[in-house]
Amino acid sequence: MPASPDRKRGANATARFETTLRTSNVANWLRTSSNARYLHVANLYLAGMSAGIFLFWKAVLFPRV
């Protein structure tokens, strides 16, 4: 049985990509409007600030300790 036109080499790539994007965890996480998204962002922000303060402390204030 011959392949249908939408099953040929280049035509199905976009549909496959859209299906992958539609069912991905990142897309679901970005689509939700729960507070967990903001907690993740705040957690990453606080971790980055802590690392930045620590590196500033070690490199600028006390470089030889």
Protein Blocks (a to p, Z undefined) as FASTA:
>chain_A
ZZdfklmmklmmmmmmmmmmmmpmklmmmmpccfklmmmmmmmmmmmmmmmmmmmmmmmm
mmmZZ
